[in-house]
Amino acid sequence: MSRVVVLRDTPAEPLGDHVLWLRDRGHEVHLVAPGDEMEHAPDVVDDVRVTTAPVDRWLAPGSQVARSPRWTRPFSYRLLMKASTRKAVAEGHVRQAEFERDVAVVRAGRVPLPVRSRLFLARLERRWVARRAADTREAYDIRRGRRRRLDELARRRWRLTSRDHAWARLAPGLLDVEVQLGPILDQIEADVIHAEGAVMMSVAVRSAARRHGHVTVVWDRTDEFTPKRPWLAEARGLLLAEYAHRVDHTLAERSSDALASVYEAAGLHPMNPHHREGTP
């Protein structure tokens, strides 16, 4: 019995007709997908072992050197979340200073110099943080849309220094899936990895390279799309340039004839197409 892993970047359920097709041919089918961590993993759904794991955005927010808003606005924050947090903190400082001013007026009838100084500095901080937050929002709007000459020069330099692997600098978030699902894929030790999409194809190729024996990688291109953002679109092109030629078979559609042609070429013949494991 051959062990087949279907690797996808969308929710695990519904399983899909192609997954059930593999199960009905008598193979041991595993489905690995992002999602909530299961209490009893792997779970069994329709005789398919389903394993899900949360894919945290560890690399996507923090180390996007290529997409940093500071390229456009040097005084902006690196992340929009940080800008929002700093605005809330600055507003809290102003409210605290105003409260101390009101207490001083009630108690002494006047505002001492230290209290006035703290209120002045808190308001100054609020204005400065609001300006930096506005620059951050404007920088992200520019980064999502227009291409600048400076960006083109940066990408050209990375191609010369990093070659095809420059996609990891353009969109480091593509490696978040590798960090979370790569170890799960290695533990299953599949004979065939059916990868849905370009990102999962790269994860499958790297997992196959880590194995000592031969692992067949089938790249399912059925539901692929090109990202609209320029950085992600260019990163996807570089990702394909590095890994697409290392797959064994490519699947353009999920019809029964196309699946049979690809998997017979991969050497996986049906053990008993009318028999499910665990049924009489």
Disulfide bonds with the S-S distance in Angstrom:
none
